[in-house]
Amino acid sequence: MTINHDDEIIDVGDRLPVIPLREIVVFPYMVIPLPIAREKSIKALERGMSQDRLLFLTAQSNSEIEEPTREDVYRTGVVARILQVSKLPNGVMRVLVEGLVRARITRFLPNSSYLQVRVEVLEVPNDTDVEVQARLRAALGQFTDYVKLNQQIPDEALLTLDNGDDPRRLADTMAAYLIQTPQVKQELVEATSLPKQLETLSTILAVELDILEIKTQIDGEVRDRIHKAQREFFLQEQIKVIKQELGEFDEPADEIDELAQSISQIRMPKAVEDKAIAELNKLQLMHPTSPEATVVRNYLDWLIAVPWTKKTRDTRDLKAVASTLDADHFGLAKPKERIIEYLAVLQRTR
């Protein structure tokens, strides 16, 4: 069996070693480095190197399976050529491959060391009719917008398309650059007609463009809000410094007066009142929206809320005390026991 790849005639043997891929889908004309770490995949690579440097690459249907069998791989993949192999210090093989042509598995051959198959080449007719040209132009326009909106795709992808005129190659190149799930990309690999492939590609790109446009809009709104917040914070800090220099502060006078009046009316102990007045004077020097002002204000509210002058009659019924403690506090058996003991001793000493 022979294939024509860029005017190069390549002989494909009737037995090809298989390397199942996890989370990767390879297309014709695609050059990609692959890490090979599984024992069976390394043996398949060695077999391909010793023969005609050809492999069959196909994606796993479930990437979590460590040792895939024939039931765990897609039947459609690509015949790929090994360009370069190197061994990393950790024992992983790094192989550079080039996708040549689509192919479908027709039979799994007996081999206990690695997966080996017989395949049939799937030639995609290079249609050049008006419909294909229209679909191709639409897909190229969508892909150009897709690359401009997606920062994960390098601009070199557009240069690659500018240098090509083969509709099949252009379609496969766009499909290879798509950032999509393996399942979606597998649909493009299994498309055996150029119009079908371009239609599927345009549908995927249309959805991706809608998502990217919404994401760009959201990112812009978030960025504007952040810039606005940073600008307001910067201006507030400038105003704060200017007012400090002028001896002016924005704390509402009514609130300060209310706090001062509450402190004077509650009849706190002298030490507590002195502390509250000191904190109130500190609050007057703070910016009302600063975190420190919130802490001081909460502290003053707590001091004012404490019932300094209110008295209650002591409860001498220890059972009622225990019942109240159990109702108000879950657990804490030892602290409750210490409180009851303290009250019991206090009653005995009076």
C-alpha positions as CSV (number, residue, x, y, z in Angstrom):
1,M,0.0,0.0,0.0
2,T,1.4,3.4,-1.0
3,I,0.4,7.0,-0.1
4,N,1.2,10.3,-1.7
5,H,2.3,12.9,0.8
6,D,3.4,16.3,-0.6
7,D,4.3,14.6,-3.9
8,E,6.3,11.9,-1.9
9,I,5.4,8.3,-2.5
10,I,5.5,6.4,0.8
11,D,5.1,2.6,1.2
12,V,3.0,1.6,4.1
13,G,3.4,-2.0,5.4
14,D,0.5,-4.2,6.2
15,R,1.4,-4.4,9.9
16,L,1.7,-1.2,11.9
17,P,2.6,-0.8,15.6
18,V,0.0,1.3,17.5
19,I,0.8,4.0,20.1
20,P,-2.4,5.0,21.9
21,L,-2.5,8.7,22.8
22,R,-4.0,10.3,25.9
23,E,-5.6,13.7,25.5
24,I,-3.9,14.2,22.1
25,V,-5.3,13.8,18.6
26,V,-2.9,14.0,15.7
27,F,-3.9,15.2,12.2
28,P,-2.3,14.8,8.8
29,Y,0.5,17.3,8.1
30,M,0.8,17.9,11.9
31,V,4.3,17.8,13.4
32,I,4.3,17.2,17.1
33,P,6.6,15.9,19.9
34,L,5.1,13.1,21.9
35,P,6.3,11.8,25.3
36,I,6.3,7.9,25.3
37,A,6.6,6.4,28.8
38,R,4.5,3.2,28.8
39,E,6.3,0.0,28.2
40,K,4.1,-1.3,25.4
41,S,4.2,2.1,23.6
42,I,8.0,2.1,23.9
43,K,8.2,-1.3,22.3
44,A,5.8,-0.2,19.5
45,L,8.1,2.8,18.9
46,E,11.2,0.5,18.8
47,R,9.4,-1.7,16.3
48,G,8.5,1.3,14.1
49,M,12.1,2.5,14.2
50,S,13.4,-0.9,13.2
51,Q,11.1,-1.2,10.1
52,D,10.0,1.8,8.0
53,R,9.7,4.4,10.7
54,L,5.9,4.4,10.5
55,L,3.4,4.2,13.3
56,F,-0.4,4.3,13.7
57,L,-1.5,6.9,16.2
58,T,-4.9,7.0,17.6
59,A,-6.5,8.5,20.7
60,Q,-7.8,6.6,23.7
61,S,-11.5,6.8,24.3
62,N,-10.7,7.0,28.1
63,S,-7.5,8.7,28.9
64,E,-7.4,7.4,32.5
65,I,-6.8,3.8,31.4
66,E,-3.1,3.0,31.9
67,E,-2.9,-0.1,29.8
68,P,-5.4,0.3,26.9
69,T,-6.6,-2.6,24.9
70,R,-8.3,-2.8,21.5
71,E,-11.6,-1.8,23.1
72,D,-10.1,1.4,24.5
73,V,-8.9,3.1,21.3
74,Y,-10.7,4.8,18.5
75,R,-10.6,2.9,15.2
76,T,-9.8,6.0,13.1
77,G,-6.4,7.7,13.5
78,V,-3.4,8.7,11.4
79,V,-0.4,6.9,9.9
80,A,2.6,8.9,11.2
81,R,6.2,9.1,10.3
82,I,8.9,9.1,13.0
83,L,11.2,12.1,12.5
84,Q,13.4,12.0,15.6
85,V,13.7,10.1,18.8
86,S,15.5,11.0,22.0
87,K,15.7,9.5,25.4
88,L,15.2,11.7,28.5
89,P,17.1,11.2,31.7
90,N,14.0,9.8,33.5
91,G,13.7,7.0,30.9
92,V,10.8,8.6,28.9
93,M,11.2,8.6,25.2
94,R,10.5,11.8,23.3
95,V,9.6,11.2,19.7
96,L,8.9,13.8,17.0
97,V,6.3,12.6,14.5
98,E,4.6,13.9,11.4
99,G,1.0,12.9,10.6
100,L,0.8,11.6,7.0
101,V,-2.7,10.3,6.2
102,R,-6.0,9.3,7.9
103,A,-6.5,5.5,8.3
104,R,-8.9,3.1,9.9
105,I,-8.1,-0.1,11.7
106,T,-9.4,-3.1,9.8
107,R,-8.0,-5.8,12.0
108,F,-6.0,-6.2,15.3
109,L,-3.1,-8.6,14.9
110,P,-2.0,-11.0,17.6
111,N,0.9,-9.4,19.6
112,S,1.5,-9.6,23.3
113,S,4.2,-7.0,23.4
114,Y,2.2,-4.1,21.9
115,L,-0.8,-3.3,19.9
116,Q,-0.4,-4.1,16.2
117,V,-3.0,-3.5,13.5
118,R,-3.8,-3.7,9.8
119,V,-5.2,-0.5,8.4
120,E,-6.9,0.9,5.4
121,V,-6.0,4.4,4.2
122,L,-8.8,7.0,4.2
123,E,-8.2,9.3,1.2
124,V,-10.1,12.5,1.6
125,P,-11.0,13.8,-1.9
126,N,-9.6,17.2,-2.5
127,D,-12.8,18.8,-3.7
128,T,-12.4,22.3,-5.3
129,D,-16.0,23.0,-6.2
130,V,-17.8,26.2,-5.3
131,E,-19.3,24.8,-2.1
132,V,-16.0,23.7,-0.8
133,Q,-14.4,27.0,-1.6
134,A,-17.2,28.9,0.1
135,R,-17.0,26.7,3.2
136,L,-13.2,27.0,3.3
137,R,-13.3,30.8,3.1
138,A,-15.9,30.9,5.9
139,A,-13.8,28.6,8.1
140,L,-10.6,30.6,7.4
141,G,-12.3,33.8,8.4
142,Q,-13.7,32.3,11.6
143,F,-10.3,30.8,12.4
144,T,-8.6,34.2,11.9
145,D,-11.0,35.7,14.5
146,Y,-10.5,32.7,16.7
147,V,-6.7,33.1,16.8
148,K,-7.0,36.9,17.5
149,L,-9.3,36.3,20.4
150,N,-7.6,33.3,21.9
151,Q,-4.2,34.1,23.5
152,Q,-3.3,30.4,23.8
153,I,-2.8,30.1,20.0
154,P,0.3,31.6,18.5
155,D,0.1,34.1,15.6
156,E,2.3,31.8,13.6
157,A,-0.8,29.7,13.0
158,L,-2.1,32.3,10.6
159,L,1.3,32.4,8.8
160,T,1.0,28.7,8.3
161,L,-2.3,29.1,6.7
162,D,-1.1,31.9,4.5
163,N,1.6,29.7,3.0
164,G,-0.8,26.9,1.9
165,D,-3.4,26.5,-0.8
166,D,-4.4,22.8,-0.4
167,P,-7.9,22.8,1.0
168,R,-7.3,19.5,2.8
169,R,-4.1,20.7,4.4
170,L,-5.7,24.0,5.4
171,A,-8.6,22.2,7.1
172,D,-6.4,19.8,9.0
173,T,-4.1,22.6,10.1
174,M,-7.0,24.6,11.5
175,A,-8.3,21.5,13.3
176,A,-4.9,20.8,14.8
177,Y,-4.7,24.3,16.3
178,L,-8.1,24.1,17.9
179,I,-8.1,24.0,21.7
180,Q,-10.8,21.4,22.2
181,T,-11.5,18.1,23.9
182,P,-10.1,14.9,22.3
183,Q,-13.7,13.8,21.6
184,V,-14.4,16.9,19.5
185,K,-11.2,16.7,17.6
186,Q,-11.8,13.0,17.0
187,E,-15.0,14.0,15.1
188,L,-12.8,16.0,12.7
189,V,-10.4,13.1,12.3
190,E,-13.2,10.8,11.4
191,A,-14.7,13.2,8.8
192,T,-13.9,11.4,5.5
193,S,-15.2,14.1,3.2
194,L,-13.8,17.7,2.9
195,P,-17.3,19.4,2.9
196,K,-18.3,17.4,6.1
197,Q,-15.0,18.3,7.8
198,L,-15.3,22.0,6.9
199,E,-18.9,22.0,8.1
200,T,-18.0,20.5,11.4
201,L,-15.0,22.8,11.8
202,S,-17.2,25.9,11.1
203,T,-19.7,24.8,13.7
204,I,-17.0,24.3,16.3
205,L,-15.4,27.7,15.5
206,A,-18.8,29.5,15.6
207,V,-19.4,28.2,19.2
208,E,-15.9,29.0,20.2
209,L,-16.1,32.5,18.9
210,D,-19.3,33.2,20.8
211,I,-17.7,31.9,24.0
212,L,-14.5,33.9,23.4
213,E,-16.4,37.1,22.6
214,I,-18.4,36.8,25.9
215,K,-15.2,36.0,27.8
216,T,-13.5,39.1,26.3
217,Q,-16.5,41.2,27.2
218,I,-16.4,39.9,30.8
219,D,-12.6,40.4,31.1
220,G,-13.0,43.9,29.9
221,E,-15.7,44.7,32.4
222,V,-13.7,43.2,35.2
223,R,-10.6,45.1,34.2
224,D,-12.6,48.4,34.0
225,R,-13.9,47.7,37.5
226,I,-10.5,47.0,38.9
227,H,-9.0,50.1,37.3
228,K,-11.9,52.2,38.6
229,A,-11.5,50.8,42.1
230,Q,-7.7,51.4,42.0
231,R,-8.3,54.9,40.7
232,E,-10.8,55.6,43.5
233,F,-8.5,54.2,46.1
234,F,-5.6,56.3,44.9
235,L,-7.7,59.5,44.9
236,Q,-9.1,58.7,48.3
237,E,-5.5,58.3,49.7
238,Q,-4.5,61.6,48.1
239,I,-7.5,63.3,49.6
240,K,-6.7,61.7,53.0
241,V,-3.1,63.1,52.9
242,I,-4.3,66.5,51.8
243,K,-6.9,66.7,54.6
244,Q,-4.4,65.5,57.2
245,E,-2.1,68.4,56.1
246,L,-5.1,70.8,56.5
247,G,-6.3,69.3,59.7
248,E,-9.6,68.3,58.1
249,F,-11.3,64.9,58.4
250,D,-14.3,63.2,56.9
251,E,-15.6,61.4,59.9
252,P,-19.3,62.6,60.2
253,A,-19.6,65.0,63.1
254,D,-23.0,63.6,64.1
255,E,-21.5,60.1,64.6
256,I,-18.6,61.4,66.6
257,D,-21.0,63.4,68.8
258,E,-23.3,60.5,69.3
259,L,-20.5,58.3,70.4
260,A,-19.2,61.0,72.8
261,Q,-22.7,61.5,74.2
262,S,-23.2,57.7,74.7
263,I,-19.8,57.4,76.5
264,S,-20.7,60.3,78.9
265,Q,-24.2,58.9,79.7
266,I,-23.3,55.3,80.4
267,R,-21.2,56.1,83.5
268,M,-18.4,53.7,82.7
269,P,-15.6,53.0,85.2
270,K,-13.0,55.8,85.1
271,A,-10.3,53.6,83.5
272,V,-12.7,52.3,80.8
273,E,-14.1,55.8,80.1
274,D,-10.5,57.2,79.6
275,K,-9.8,54.4,77.2
276,A,-13.0,55.0,75.3
277,I,-12.3,58.7,75.0
278,A,-8.8,58.0,73.7
279,E,-10.1,55.6,71.1
280,L,-12.7,58.2,70.1
281,N,-10.0,60.8,69.6
282,K,-8.1,58.3,67.5
283,L,-11.2,57.6,65.4
284,Q,-11.5,61.3,64.6
285,L,-8.1,61.2,62.9
286,M,-8.9,58.2,60.7
287,H,-10.4,58.0,57.3
288,P,-14.0,56.7,57.7
289,T,-13.6,54.0,55.1
290,S,-10.2,52.7,56.4
291,P,-10.1,49.2,58.0
292,E,-8.7,50.7,61.2
293,A,-11.6,53.0,61.6
294,T,-14.0,50.1,61.4
295,V,-12.1,48.2,64.1
296,V,-12.1,51.2,66.4
297,R,-15.8,51.9,65.8
298,N,-16.7,48.3,66.6
299,Y,-14.7,48.4,69.8
300,L,-16.4,51.6,70.9
301,D,-19.8,50.1,70.1
302,W,-18.9,47.1,72.3
303,L,-17.8,49.3,75.2
304,I,-21.0,51.3,75.0
305,A,-23.1,48.1,74.8
306,V,-21.7,46.6,78.0
307,P,-24.2,47.1,80.9
308,W,-21.7,48.8,83.3
309,T,-24.2,50.0,85.8
310,K,-26.9,47.3,85.6
311,K,-27.1,44.7,88.3
312,T,-28.9,41.4,88.5
313,R,-29.8,39.2,91.5
314,D,-27.5,36.1,91.8
315,T,-29.2,32.7,91.2
316,R,-28.4,30.3,94.1
317,D,-30.1,27.4,92.4
318,L,-27.2,25.4,91.0
319,K,-29.5,23.1,89.1
320,A,-31.0,26.1,87.3
321,V,-27.5,27.4,86.5
322,A,-26.5,24.0,85.1
323,S,-29.7,23.9,83.0
324,T,-29.0,27.4,81.6
325,L,-25.4,26.5,80.8
326,D,-26.5,23.3,78.9
327,A,-29.1,25.3,77.0
328,D,-26.8,28.1,76.0
329,H,-23.5,26.2,75.4
330,F,-23.2,22.8,73.6
331,G,-20.5,20.5,75.1
332,L,-17.8,22.2,77.2
333,A,-18.4,19.8,80.1
334,K,-15.3,20.6,82.1
335,P,-15.7,24.4,81.9
336,K,-19.3,24.0,83.0
337,E,-18.3,21.8,85.9
338,R,-15.7,24.3,87.0
339,I,-18.3,27.1,87.0
340,I,-20.8,25.0,89.1
341,E,-18.0,24.2,91.6
342,Y,-17.0,27.9,91.8
343,L,-20.6,28.9,92.6
344,A,-21.0,26.1,95.1
345,V,-17.8,27.1,97.0
346,L,-18.9,30.8,96.8
347,Q,-22.2,30.0,98.5
348,R,-20.5,28.0,101.2
349,T,-18.1,30.9,102.0
350,R,-20.8,33.5,102.3
